[in-house]
Amino acid sequence: MREAAKRLHDGGRIINFSSSVTGLLQPGYGVYAATKDAVEALTSILAKELRGRAITVNAVAPGPTATDLFLNGKSPELIDRLSKLAPLEQLGQPEDIAASVAFLSGPDGAWINGQTLRANGGII
């Protein structure tokens, strides 16, 4: 991230990816969740390190999203159960995550900095 920031023009945007798994505290996901927690910490720190350049640094932490990576190897029953975990009772769509990134990278997200946006339908 720091190397990318050196090449980024003032006023730019850095969007990192984390995961809502960090808040679910599921057995078997400890190492994965720890790496995503590290991404979130680096996001907040880099936002402060880039002070004065008008560069925002944020992260998006998707919840269960209907992508091949998520769906492959899961039974229809498991997918149905996972889709019901969030109060919205559906899996996110790739377009939902893209819209979150577009918001943070556009003018409406200019005042948001050092934050993690949990695009997960309320699962955590």
DSSP file (Angstrom, degrees, kcal/mol; ACC not computed):
  #  RESIDUE AA STRUCTURE BP1 BP2  ACC     N-H-->O    O-->H-N    N-H-->O    O-->H-N    TCO  KAPPA ALPHA  PHI   PSI    X-CA   Y-CA   Z-CA
    1    1 A M     >        0   0    0      0, 0.0     4,-2.4     0, 0.0     5,-0.2   0.000 360.0 360.0 360.0 -42.8    0.0    0.0    0.0
    2    2 A R  H  >  +     0   0    0      1,-0.2     4,-1.3     2,-0.2     0, 0.0   0.904 360.0  49.7 -62.5 -40.4    2.8    2.4    0.9
    3    3 A E  H  > S+     0   0    0      1,-0.2     4,-0.9     2,-0.2     3,-0.2   0.902 110.4  50.5 -65.4 -40.5    4.5    1.9   -2.5
    4    4 A A  H >> S+     0   0    0      1,-0.2     4,-0.9     2,-0.2     3,-0.8   0.895 105.7  56.8 -62.6 -39.4    1.2    2.4   -4.3
    5    5 A A  H 3< S+     0   0    0     -4,-2.4     3,-0.3     1,-0.3    -1,-0.2   0.826  99.1  59.9 -63.3 -31.4    0.7    5.7   -2.3
    6    6 A K  H 3< S+     0   0    0     -4,-1.3    -1,-0.3    -3,-0.2    -2,-0.2   0.832 110.5  41.8 -64.1 -30.8    4.0    7.0   -3.6
    7    7 A R  H << S+     0   0    0     -4,-0.9     2,-0.3    -3,-0.8    -1,-0.2   0.579  95.4  99.2 -92.3 -11.6    2.7    6.7   -7.2
    8    8 A L  S  < S-     0   0    0     -4,-0.9     3,-0.1    -3,-0.3     2,-0.1  -0.581  74.0-122.0 -83.5 136.1   -0.7    8.0   -6.5
    9    9 A H    >   -     0   0    0     -2,-0.3     3,-1.5     1,-0.1    -1,-0.1  -0.387  41.0 -86.4 -69.9 151.2   -1.5   11.7   -7.3
   10   10 A D  T 3  S+     0   0    0      1,-0.3    44,-0.2    -2,-0.1    -1,-0.1  -0.296 118.0  33.8 -54.1 142.0   -2.8   13.9   -4.5
   11   11 A G  T 3  S+     0   0    0     42,-2.0    -1,-0.3     1,-0.2    44,-0.2   0.490  93.2 133.5  87.0   4.1   -6.5   13.6   -4.1
   12   12 A G    <   -     0   0    0     -3,-1.5    44,-1.8    41,-0.3     2,-0.4  -0.067  49.6-123.6 -80.5-176.6   -6.5    9.9   -5.1
   13   13 A R  E     -a   56   0A   0     42,-0.2     2,-0.5    -3,-0.1    44,-0.2  -0.987  12.1-163.8-132.2 138.6   -8.3    7.0   -3.5
   14   14 A I  E     -a   57   0A   0     42,-2.6    44,-2.5    -2,-0.4     2,-0.5  -0.994  10.2-172.6-119.7 124.9   -7.0    3.7   -2.1
   15   15 A I  E     -a   58   0A   0     -2,-0.5    44,-0.2    42,-0.2     2,-0.2  -0.970   4.9-171.1-120.3 116.7   -9.6    1.0   -1.6
   16   16 A N  E     -a   59   0A   0     42,-2.9    44,-2.5    -2,-0.5     2,-0.5  -0.611  18.3-125.7 -99.0 163.1   -8.4   -2.2    0.2
   17   17 A F  E     +a   60   0A   0     42,-0.2    44,-0.2    -2,-0.2     2,-0.1  -0.953  34.4 157.6-115.7 129.3  -10.4   -5.4    0.6
   18   18 A S        -     0   0    0     42,-2.8     2,-0.3    -2,-0.5    19,-0.1  -0.178  33.3-116.5-115.4-147.9  -11.1   -7.1    3.9
   19   19 A S    >   -     0   0    0     42,-0.2     3,-1.5    -2,-0.1    44,-0.2  -0.970  12.5-128.7-158.8 144.8  -13.8   -9.5    4.8
   20   20 A S  T >> S+     0   0    0     42,-2.6     3,-1.4    -2,-0.3     4,-0.7   0.571  97.0  88.4 -71.0  -7.2  -16.8   -9.6    7.1
   21   21 A V  H >> S+     0   0    0     41,-0.3     4,-1.1     1,-0.3     3,-0.7   0.800  73.0  73.0 -56.8 -28.0  -15.4  -13.0    8.3
   22   22 A T  H <4 S+     0   0    0     -3,-1.5    -1,-0.3     1,-0.3    -2,-0.2   0.820 102.0  39.6 -59.1 -30.9  -13.4  -10.9   10.8
   23   23 A G  H <4 S+     0   0    0     -3,-1.4    -1,-0.3    -4,-0.2    -2,-0.2   0.573 103.9  67.1 -95.1 -10.5  -16.6  -10.2   12.8
   24   24 A L  H << S-     0   0    0     -3,-0.7    -2,-0.2    -4,-0.7    -1,-0.1   0.745  81.6-153.1 -83.5 -23.2  -18.2  -13.7   12.5
   25   25 A L     <  +     0   0    0     -4,-1.1    -3,-0.1     1,-0.2     5,-0.1   0.910  25.1 179.7  52.6  49.7  -15.5  -15.4   14.6
   26   26 A Q    >   -     0   0    0     -5,-0.4     3,-1.8     3,-0.1    -1,-0.2  -0.651  32.9-108.3 -86.1 134.8  -16.0  -18.7   12.9
   27   27 A P  T 3  S+     0   0    0      0, 0.0    -1,-0.1     0, 0.0    -2,-0.0  -0.315 105.5  28.3 -55.5 140.5  -13.9  -21.7   14.0
   28   28 A G  T 3  S+     0   0    0     -3,-0.0     4,-0.2     1,-0.0     3,-0.1   0.314 103.5  81.9  90.0  -8.4  -11.4  -22.6   11.3
   29   29 A Y    <>  +     0   0    0     -3,-1.8     4,-3.1     1,-0.1     5,-0.3   0.189  52.8 113.2-111.8  15.5  -11.1  -19.1    9.9
   30   30 A G  H  > S+     0   0    0      1,-0.2     4,-2.4     2,-0.2     5,-0.2   0.912  79.8  41.7 -57.5 -50.5   -8.6  -17.7   12.5
   31   31 A V  H  > S+     0   0    0      2,-0.2     4,-2.1     1,-0.2    -1,-0.2   0.928 116.9  48.7 -66.0 -44.2   -5.7  -17.2   10.2
   32   32 A Y  H  > S+     0   0    0      1,-0.2     4,-1.8     2,-0.2    -2,-0.2   0.937 113.0  47.4 -60.0 -47.2   -7.8  -15.8    7.4
   33   33 A A  H  X S+     0   0    0     -4,-3.1     4,-2.5     1,-0.2    -1,-0.2   0.889 109.6  54.3 -62.5 -39.0   -9.6  -13.4    9.8
   34   34 A A  H  X S+     0   0    0     -4,-2.4     4,-1.9    -5,-0.3    -1,-0.2   0.892 107.2  49.9 -63.3 -39.4   -6.3  -12.3   11.3
   35   35 A T  H  X S+     0   0    0     -4,-2.1     4,-1.6     1,-0.2    -1,-0.2   0.879 112.1  47.7 -67.6 -35.5   -4.9  -11.4    7.8
   36   36 A K  H  X S+     0   0    0     -4,-1.8     4,-1.9     2,-0.2    -2,-0.2   0.853 107.9  54.7 -74.1 -33.8   -8.0   -9.3    7.1
   37   37 A D  H  X S+     0   0    0     -4,-2.5     4,-2.2     1,-0.2    -2,-0.2   0.885 106.4  53.6 -61.3 -37.3   -7.8   -7.6   10.5
   38   38 A A  H  X S+     0   0    0     -4,-1.9     4,-2.7     2,-0.2    -2,-0.2   0.901 105.2  53.1 -63.5 -40.6   -4.3   -6.6    9.5
   39   39 A V  H  X S+     0   0    0     -4,-1.6     4,-2.1     1,-0.2    -1,-0.2   0.914 109.4  49.3 -59.1 -42.6   -5.6   -5.1    6.2
   40   40 A E  H  X S+     0   0    0     -4,-1.9     4,-1.9     2,-0.2    -2,-0.2   0.893 111.2  48.5 -66.4 -39.6   -8.0   -3.0    8.3
   41   41 A A  H  X S+     0   0    0     -4,-2.2     4,-2.4     2,-0.2    -2,-0.2   0.932 112.0  48.9 -65.0 -45.1   -5.3   -1.8   10.6
   42   42 A L  H  X S+     0   0    0     -4,-2.7     4,-2.9     1,-0.2     5,-0.3   0.863 107.8  56.4 -62.1 -35.7   -3.0   -0.9    7.7
   43   43 A T  H  X S+     0   0    0     -4,-2.1     4,-1.9    -5,-0.2    -1,-0.2   0.947 110.2  43.3 -60.2 -49.5   -5.9    0.9    6.1
   44   44 A S  H  X S+     0   0    0     -4,-1.9     4,-1.2     2,-0.2    -2,-0.2   0.899 116.4  47.5 -64.7 -41.3   -6.4    3.1    9.2
   45   45 A I  H  X S+     0   0    0     -4,-2.4     4,-2.2     1,-0.2     3,-0.4   0.930 110.9  49.7 -68.3 -45.7   -2.7    3.7    9.6
   46   46 A L  H  X S+     0   0    0     -4,-2.9     4,-1.8     1,-0.2    -1,-0.2   0.866 104.0  60.4 -63.6 -34.9   -2.0    4.6    6.0
   47   47 A A  H  < S+     0   0    0     -4,-1.9    -1,-0.2    -5,-0.3    -2,-0.2   0.898 110.4  42.0 -57.1 -39.2   -4.9    7.0    6.0
   48   48 A K  H >< S+     0   0    0     -4,-1.2     3,-1.4    -3,-0.4    -2,-0.2   0.858 110.0  56.6 -75.7 -36.0   -3.0    8.9    8.7
   49   49 A E  H 3< S+     0   0    0     -4,-2.2    -2,-0.2     1,-0.3    -1,-0.2   0.781 102.4  56.8 -66.0 -26.0    0.4    8.6    7.1
   50   50 A L  T ><>S+     0   0    0     -4,-1.8     3,-1.8    -5,-0.2     5,-0.5   0.205  78.3 151.7 -92.5  16.6   -0.9   10.2    3.9
   51   51 A R  T < 5 +     0   0    0     -3,-1.4    -3,-0.1     1,-0.2    -4,-0.0  -0.120  62.5  22.9 -45.5 137.3   -2.0   13.4    5.8
   52   52 A G  T 3 5S+     0   0    0      3,-0.1    -1,-0.2     1,-0.1    -2,-0.0   0.378 101.3  86.5  86.8  -4.4   -2.0   16.5    3.7
   53   53 A R  T < 5S-     0   0    0     -3,-1.8   -42,-2.0     2,-0.2   -41,-0.3   0.437  90.8-126.1-106.9  -0.9   -2.3   14.8    0.3
   54   54 A A  T   5 +     0   0    0      1,-0.2     2,-0.5    -4,-0.2    -3,-0.1   0.785  62.2 142.3  58.8  28.9   -6.1   14.6    0.2
   55   55 A I      < -     0   0    0     -5,-0.5     2,-0.4   -44,-0.2    -1,-0.2  -0.883  39.9-150.4 -98.5 127.0   -5.8   10.8   -0.5
   56   56 A T  E     -a   13   0A   0    -44,-1.8   -42,-2.6    -2,-0.5     2,-0.5  -0.774   7.1-163.6 -97.0 145.5   -8.4    8.7    1.2
   57   57 A V  E     +a   14   0A   0     -2,-0.4    57,-2.7   -44,-0.2    58,-0.3  -0.979  23.2 152.1-129.1 116.7   -7.7    5.1    2.3
   58   58 A N  E     -a   15   0A   0    -44,-2.5   -42,-2.9    -2,-0.5     2,-0.3  -0.861  29.9-137.3-136.9 169.8  -10.6    2.9    3.1
   59   59 A A  E     -ab  16 116A   0     56,-2.5    58,-3.2    -2,-0.3     2,-0.5  -0.957   5.3-146.1-129.8 151.0  -11.5   -0.8    3.0
   60   60 A V  E     -ab  17 117A   0    -44,-2.5   -42,-2.8    -2,-0.3    58,-0.2  -0.975   9.8-165.3-113.7 130.6  -14.5   -2.8    1.9
   61   61 A A        -     0   0    0     56,-3.0   -42,-0.2    -2,-0.5    58,-0.2  -0.813  13.7-159.7-117.6  88.2  -15.4   -5.9    3.9
   62   62 A P        -     0   0    0      0, 0.0   -42,-2.6     0, 0.0   -41,-0.3  -0.279   3.4-147.4 -66.5 151.4  -17.9   -7.9    1.9
   63   63 A G        -     0   0    0     56,-1.8     2,-0.1     1,-0.2    58,-0.1  -0.200  62.6 -29.7 -93.3-163.4  -20.1  -10.5    3.4
   64   64 A P  S    S-     0   0    0      0, 0.0    28,-2.9     0, 0.0     2,-0.4  -0.325  73.7-173.3 -55.3 121.9  -21.2  -13.7    1.6
   65   65 A T  B     -c   92   0B   0     26,-0.2     2,-2.4    -3,-0.1     5,-0.3  -0.968  32.5-114.0-127.5 136.2  -21.4  -12.7   -2.0
   66   66 A A        +     0   0    0     26,-3.2     2,-0.3    -2,-0.4     3,-0.0  -0.421  66.2 132.1 -73.4  75.8  -22.7  -14.8   -4.9
   67   67 A T  S  > S-     0   0    0     -2,-2.4     4,-2.9    26,-0.1     5,-0.3  -0.814  71.3-109.1-117.7 163.5  -19.4  -15.3   -6.8
   68   68 A D  H  > S+     0   0    0     -2,-0.3     4,-2.7     1,-0.2    -1,-0.1   0.905 119.6  56.9 -57.6 -41.0  -18.0  -18.5   -8.2
   69   69 A L  H  4 S+     0   0    0      1,-0.2    -1,-0.2     2,-0.2    -3,-0.1   0.898 114.0  38.3 -58.5 -41.3  -15.3  -18.4   -5.5
   70   70 A F  H  4 S+     0   0    0     -5,-0.3    -2,-0.2    -3,-0.2    -1,-0.2   0.903 120.8  43.3 -75.6 -42.2  -17.9  -18.4   -2.8
   71   71 A L  H >< S+     0   0    0     -4,-2.9     3,-1.9    -6,-0.1    -2,-0.2   0.836  86.8 101.1 -78.0 -34.4  -20.5  -20.8   -4.4
   72   72 A N  T 3< S+     0   0    0     -4,-2.7     3,-0.1    -5,-0.3    -5,-0.0  -0.270  92.0  11.7 -60.1 131.2  -18.1  -23.5   -5.7
   73   73 A G  T 3  S+     0   0    0      1,-0.3     2,-0.4    -2,-0.0    -1,-0.3   0.434 100.2 114.5  85.8   0.1  -18.0  -26.6   -3.5
   74   74 A K    <   -     0   0    0     -3,-1.9    -1,-0.3     4,-0.0    -4,-0.0  -0.850  65.1-123.0-106.1 140.1  -21.0  -25.6   -1.3
   75   75 A S     >  -     0   0    0     -2,-0.4     4,-2.5     1,-0.1     5,-0.2  -0.381  25.9-113.2 -72.4 156.1  -24.3  -27.5   -1.3
   76   76 A P  H  > S+     0   0    0      0, 0.0     4,-2.4     0, 0.0     5,-0.2   0.863 119.1  55.5 -56.5 -35.0  -27.5  -25.7   -2.1
   77   77 A E  H  > S+     0   0    0      2,-0.2     4,-2.3     1,-0.2     5,-0.1   0.915 108.4  46.3 -65.1 -42.5  -28.6  -26.3    1.5
   78   78 A L  H  > S+     0   0    0      2,-0.2     4,-2.8     1,-0.2     5,-0.2   0.915 112.0  50.9 -66.4 -42.6  -25.4  -24.6    2.8
   79   79 A I  H  X S+     0   0    0     -4,-2.5     4,-2.3     1,-0.2    -2,-0.2   0.915 110.9  49.3 -60.5 -42.7  -25.8  -21.7    0.4
   80   80 A D  H  X S+     0   0    0     -4,-2.4     4,-1.0    -5,-0.2    -1,-0.2   0.920 112.1  48.1 -62.6 -43.4  -29.4  -21.2    1.5
   81   81 A R  H >< S+     0   0    0     -4,-2.3     3,-0.6     1,-0.2     4,-0.4   0.921 113.0  47.7 -64.0 -43.9  -28.4  -21.3    5.2
   82   82 A L  H >< S+     0   0    0     -4,-2.8     3,-1.2     1,-0.2     4,-0.5   0.860 107.1  56.9 -65.8 -35.1  -25.6  -18.8    4.6
   83   83 A S  H 3< S+     0   0    0     -4,-2.3     3,-0.3     1,-0.2    -1,-0.2   0.756 104.4  53.9 -68.4 -22.1  -27.9  -16.5    2.6
   84   84 A K  T << S+     0   0    0     -4,-1.0    -1,-0.2    -3,-0.6    -2,-0.2   0.504  85.5  84.4 -89.7  -4.7  -30.3  -16.3    5.6
   85   85 A L  S <  S+     0   0    0     -3,-1.2    -1,-0.2    -4,-0.4    -2,-0.1   0.900  80.5  68.5 -65.2 -40.7  -27.6  -15.2    8.1
   86   86 A A  S >  S-     0   0    0     -4,-0.5     3,-2.3    -3,-0.3    36,-0.2  -0.496  92.7-118.7 -78.4 148.8  -28.0  -11.6    7.2
   87   87 A P  T 3  S+     0   0    0      0, 0.0    35,-0.1     0, 0.0    -1,-0.1   0.776 116.2  60.6 -56.7 -26.3  -31.2   -9.7    8.1
   88   88 A L  T 3  S-     0   0    0     33,-1.1    34,-0.1     2,-0.2     3,-0.1   0.603 101.3-141.4 -77.3  -9.5  -31.7   -9.1    4.4
   89   89 A E    <   +     0   0    0     -3,-2.3     2,-0.3    32,-0.2    -5,-0.2   0.867  63.4  90.4  52.0  47.2  -31.8  -12.9    3.9
   90   90 A Q  S    S-     0   0    0     -7,-0.2     2,-0.2    -8,-0.1    -1,-0.2  -0.979  78.4-102.2-158.9 157.3  -29.9  -13.0    0.7
   91   91 A L        -     0   0    0     -2,-0.3   -26,-0.2     1,-0.1     2,-0.1  -0.536  43.8-108.3 -75.4 149.0  -26.4  -13.2   -0.6
   92   92 A G  B     -c   65   0B   0    -28,-2.9   -26,-3.2    -2,-0.2    -1,-0.1  -0.387  30.4-132.4 -68.5 158.3  -24.7  -10.1   -1.8
   93   93 A Q    >>  -     0   0    0    -28,-0.2     3,-1.4     1,-0.1     4,-1.4  -0.831  21.2-113.5-109.0 152.0  -24.2   -9.7   -5.5
   94   94 A P  H 3> S+     0   0    0      0, 0.0     4,-2.5     0, 0.0     5,-0.2   0.854 118.5  60.4 -52.1 -34.2  -20.9   -8.6   -7.1
   95   95 A E  H 3> S+     0   0    0      1,-0.2     4,-2.1     2,-0.2     5,-0.1   0.825  98.8  57.3 -64.3 -30.7  -22.7   -5.4   -8.1
   96   96 A D  H <> S+     0   0    0     -3,-1.4     4,-1.5     2,-0.2    -1,-0.2   0.911 109.7  43.5 -64.8 -42.3  -23.4   -4.6   -4.5
   97   97 A I  H  X S+     0   0    0     -4,-1.4     4,-2.2     2,-0.2    -2,-0.2   0.905 111.8  53.7 -70.7 -40.8  -19.7   -4.7   -3.7
   98   98 A A  H  X S+     0   0    0     -4,-2.5     4,-2.7     1,-0.2    -2,-0.2   0.887 106.5  53.1 -59.8 -38.8  -18.8   -2.7   -6.8
   99   99 A A  H  X S+     0   0    0     -4,-2.1     4,-2.3     2,-0.2    -1,-0.2   0.869 107.1  52.0 -65.5 -36.1  -21.3    0.0   -5.8
  100  100 A S  H  X S+     0   0    0     -4,-1.5     4,-2.2     2,-0.2    -2,-0.2   0.919 111.7  46.0 -64.6 -43.5  -19.6    0.2   -2.4
  101  101 A V  H  X S+     0   0    0     -4,-2.2     4,-2.2     2,-0.2    -2,-0.2   0.912 111.4  52.4 -65.1 -42.4  -16.2    0.6   -4.0
  102  102 A A  H  X S+     0   0    0     -4,-2.7     4,-1.1     1,-0.2    -2,-0.2   0.904 109.1  50.6 -60.9 -41.4  -17.6    3.2   -6.5
  103  103 A F  H >< S+     0   0    0     -4,-2.3     3,-0.7     1,-0.2     6,-0.6   0.953 112.7  44.9 -60.8 -50.1  -19.1    5.2   -3.5
  104  104 A L  H 3< S+     0   0    0     -4,-2.2    -1,-0.2     1,-0.2    -2,-0.2   0.821 116.7  46.0 -65.9 -30.1  -15.8    5.3   -1.7
  105  105 A S  H 3< S+     0   0    0     -4,-2.2    -1,-0.2    -5,-0.2    -2,-0.2   0.585 105.3  74.7 -89.7  -9.6  -13.8    6.1   -4.8
  106  106 A G  S X< S-     0   0    0     -4,-1.1     3,-1.3    -3,-0.7     4,-0.1  -0.299 100.0 -89.5 -96.3-177.8  -16.1    8.9   -6.0
  107  107 A P  G >  S+     0   0    0      0, 0.0     3,-1.4     0, 0.0     4,-0.2   0.794 121.0  62.1 -64.0 -29.5  -16.8   12.4   -4.8
  108  108 A D  G 3  S+     0   0    0      1,-0.3     3,-0.3     2,-0.1    -4,-0.1   0.719 103.7  50.7 -69.9 -18.9  -19.5   11.4   -2.4
  109  109 A G  G X  S+     0   0    0     -3,-1.3     3,-1.5    -6,-0.6    -1,-0.3   0.268  76.8 107.8 -97.9  11.2  -16.9    9.3   -0.4
  110  110 A A  T <  S+     0   0    0     -3,-1.4    -1,-0.2     1,-0.3    -2,-0.1   0.751  78.9  48.1 -64.2 -25.5  -14.4   12.2   -0.2
  111  111 A W  T 3  S+     0   0    0     -3,-0.3     2,-0.6    -4,-0.2    -1,-0.3   0.423  91.6  91.7 -96.4   0.5  -14.9   12.8    3.5
  112  112 A I    <   +     0   0    0     -3,-1.5     2,-0.3    -8,-0.1    -3,-0.0  -0.864  53.3 159.0 -98.3 123.1  -14.7    9.1    4.5
  113  113 A N        +     0   0    0     -2,-0.6   -55,-0.2   -57,-0.1     3,-0.1  -0.992  54.8  10.6-150.3 134.5  -11.1    8.1    5.4
  114  114 A G  S    S+     0   0    0    -57,-2.7     2,-0.2    -2,-0.3   -56,-0.2   0.712  94.7 127.3  75.2  21.3   -9.5    5.3    7.3
  115  115 A Q        -     0   0    0    -58,-0.3   -56,-2.5   -72,-0.1     2,-0.5  -0.696  56.3-136.4-113.1 159.9  -12.7    3.3    7.6
  116  116 A T  E     -b   59   0A   0     -2,-0.2     2,-0.7   -58,-0.2   -56,-0.2  -0.977  16.6-151.9-114.5 120.0  -13.9   -0.2    6.8
  117  117 A L  E     -b   60   0A   0    -58,-3.2   -56,-3.0    -2,-0.5     2,-1.3  -0.825   7.8-149.4 -92.5 115.1  -17.3   -0.4    5.0
  118  118 A R        -     0   0    0     -2,-0.7     2,-1.6   -58,-0.2     4,-0.3  -0.702  14.7-175.7 -90.3  92.4  -18.9   -3.6    5.9
  119  119 A A        +     0   0    0     -2,-1.3   -56,-1.8   -58,-0.2   -99,-0.1  -0.645  43.1 116.5 -88.7  82.0  -21.0   -4.4    2.8
  120  120 A N  S >  S-     0   0    0     -2,-1.6     3,-1.1   -58,-0.2    -1,-0.2   0.240  84.9-105.4-140.8  14.5  -22.6   -7.5    4.2
  121  121 A G  T 3  S-     0   0    0      1,-0.2   -33,-1.1    -3,-0.2   -32,-0.2   0.662  81.1 -59.4  67.8  14.4  -26.4   -7.0    4.4
  122  122 A G  T 3  S+     0   0    0     -4,-0.3    -1,-0.2   -36,-0.2    -3,-0.1   0.630  92.3 141.2  90.6  15.1  -26.1   -6.6    8.2
  123  123 A I    <         0   0    0     -3,-1.1    -2,-0.1     1,-0.2     0, 0.0   0.820 360.0 360.0 -63.0 -30.6  -24.6  -10.0    8.9
  124  124 A I              0   0    0     -6,-0.1    -1,-0.2   -38,-0.0    -3,-0.1   0.288 360.0 360.0-137.1 360.0  -22.4   -8.4   11.6
